[in-house]
Amino acid sequence: MPKLSEVTDRLRAKNAGPFWLTLDIFCPDRASWEAVRDGLRTEDVAALYRVAPETLKRFDIADLNVVKLSMPRPTVQGSPADRDMHASQWAWLLADLELRPGA
């Protein structure tokens, strides 16, 4: 099974306000996007980030060859417990996630 980083152009994480963060998965073409769309299980992403699957919002954007995932931040941005104020390091966890063809 291919890893997500093997079929994508870029993985990016960013703030979506002080209470949410967003993960963007950029694919180089439609075939790669379809592989990600079909092989990336939302439940696997939720487990990876230790969030309840029902709190994870997923957007499959065909026109841009992008899959976008948004979830609540574990701590409020800028609070004393926040270790990544810009949420930039969250994408690295996705890189090794294996796609499940036919998932």
Secondary structure, 3 states (H helix, E strand, C coil): CCEHHHHCCEEEEEECCCCEEEEEEECCCHHHHHHHHHHCCHHHHHHHHCCCHHHCEEEEEHHHCEEEEEEECCCCCCCCCCCCCCCCCHHHHHHHCECCCCC
